[in-house]
Amino acid sequence: MTATAHQRGHLICFDKTRNEWVYADDGSPCVDCGGADIDRPCVRCGQMPTDDGHDACLGHIPGVRAACCGHGVTEPYVRRGPKHGKGERERMTDKPDLTGVIEEVLVSMFDEAGNYLQTMFPDRPYDGQPHTCAGERGRTEVRGLTMRDIQDCFIRAAFTASGLPEEAWPKTVYDLPWDLMDPIAVAQVMGCEIEKRMGIYPNVPPLKERGSE
């Protein structure tokens, strides 16, 4: 039986005749003569690793020994280990409690809107402001729309959030001033457009009088 594994999402296997690991699709080596990985772009995001070897979508995460986005083929994870002194072997936890990592190490990153790391945990709580997608409003399931409808909502949101007057809108989203636009504003407006298509806009939780139960 041939030994197999994955390298940034690409299937690799051990070639016994050549005594080396190779990419399964074309047989090219995945490790050079010096033992360094011959990387390919990540299967999931299409980006090469950073100069430090981190997944491009994650970058350097302070306080974490190792992290992997999963590259579309495995579950993402982070690993922590205790502080170690000079000459002492570094010990990694195999698969730590991700909840603890979020609370103790990545809390500041998760509080930052638009962080890619958030998207790896779809079961995270809806504990933001109730009128936002991070709160109760974001818990609403999208129903009755097609994938094209979702795309249309994105395009409409991009134009609306561009800050340009309607008469100055370009023909396509490619010509919008993206370098001057707030991507989170686009996401927020897209949510409103989706609600309009579903006939539930504005999908805001009922307001309660101050001091009421």
N, C-alpha and C positions, 0 to 999 in steps of 0.2 A: 504494500500500500504506500502510495506516495504521500509524503508529508506536505501539508499545505498550510498557508497562513494568509494574512492580508497585510499589505503595506500601503498606508494611506488610502485604503479602500480597494486597492488593486489585488487581485488574487495572485499569490506567488506560490511556487512549489519547489521542493528540493530535487535537483537533477543529480541522481546518483552517479551517472556516467561522468559528469563534469565536476561533481563534488561541490556544488554551489547552489545557492538559491537564485531562481530566475522568475521573471514575470511569466505567468501561465499563458498569456495570449500570444506572445511572440518569441518566448525563450530567451529574451535578452536578460543579462545579469541585473540583479537589483542591489548588489553590493559590489563595490570596486575592490581592487587588489589590496587596498589599505584598510579594508573593513568598513568603509563609510557607505551609507545608504546612497543608492542612485535613485533619487526621488522622482516621482511623477506628480502632477497636480492632483490634489484631493478629488476623489470621485464625487463628493457631495458639493463642494463649493467651487471646484475648478481652480483653486489657488495653490501655489507652491508654498512650502513651509517658510517661516521667517528665517533670517540669517542665523538665529539662535536655535533653530530646529523646532520652534513651536508651531502648532497648527495656526494657520493664518487667521482663521476666524476667531481664535481665542487670544492669541498673543501671549504675553507674559502675565501670569496671574500671581500677584504677591501672596506669599505664604503657602503656596501649593508646590509640592515636589514634582508632580506630573499631572498632566491632564490630556484628554483626548476627546475630540468632538464625535468620534464614532465613524466618521467618514462615510456615513450612509449604510454601513454594513453591520456595525455593532452598537451597543448602548454607549452613550457618552459617559465619562467618569472623571473624577479627580482623585488624586492620592496625596495624602499628607503623611509626614513622619515626624518623630520628635527631633528637637534640635540636637545636633551632634558636634562633638569637638574634633580637633585635628587628629587624624589617624583612626578615628572611630568610624566603623562601618555605618553607612546610612541605612536606616530601616524604613521600608515603605509599608503602609497599611495596604492590604490587598484590595478591598473595595469598601471604603469608609462610608459611614452614613451621610448621604448627600445633604440631608436636612441640616445636619450639624455643620457641614462645610458652608452651606449657604448662610447660616446664622452667625458663625464664628469668623469665617474668612472672607466670604464674598458678599457680605451684606451690603457694603457700599456700592458694589457693582450692580447688584440686583435692584437697588434703589434708583439707579440711573436709567431713565427711559430710553428705550431703543437699544439696549445692550443685547448682543447676539446670544450671550449665555442664558438669558431668560428663556429663549425659545426652545432650549433643550429640556425644559421642565414644564410640559403642558399641564401637569397636575398641580402646579403651584397655586396657592390660595388667591382668591379674588379679594384682596384686602386693601385695595387702593380706594381713592375717593369714589363714592357710589355712582356718581354721574359720569365716570370715565371707564375706559375699557379695562383698566386695572382693577376696577371695583365691580359692584353688582351689575352694572350695565354691560360689562364685558362677558358676563356669564350667559347671555342670551344666545341660543343656538341659531345659526343661519339656516333658514328653511325656504324652500320654494324658489331658489335662485340657481341659475346655471353657472358654470365656470366663466362663460362669456359675460354674464351679468356682473360677476365679481371684477373681471378685467375692466368692464365699462365703468364701474364704480371707482376703480383706481384712477383711470384716465380723467374722469370728471373731477375727482378730488385733487389731482395734480394741477389742473388748470385753476381750480378754485383757490387752492392754497398758494398759488404762485405769487400772489400779491399784485398781479397785473390787472388793470381794468379789462372788462370783457372785450371791449373793442380792440384791445391790443394783444389779445391771445393769438399766438402763432398757430400754424396749421396742425402741428404734431407735438407730442410731449417731448420729443427730442430737442425741440427748439426752445423749451422753457428755460428760464435762468436757474438751473438746478444748483449752481454754486452759491446762489443767494437764497435758496429755499430751505425751509425747516422740514426735514423728512418726517418728523413726528407729527407736524401739522397736517401733512398729506395723509398719514395714517388715521388721524383723528377725523378728518373730513371724509375719508373713505368709509369709516364706520357709519357716519351720518348718511352717506349716500346709500349704503347697504340697508340701513333702517328705512329709508324712503322707499326703496324697491320692495321691501317687505311690508310696507304700510304701517310701520310702528313708530315712525319718527314723530317727536323726539322720545326715545325710549329711556326716559329718566325716572328713577325710582320716586315715588310720592314723597313730597316734602312733609316733614313733621314740624309741628309748632314747638318752639323751644320750651323745654320743661315738660312736654308730653311724653307718655310712655311709648 
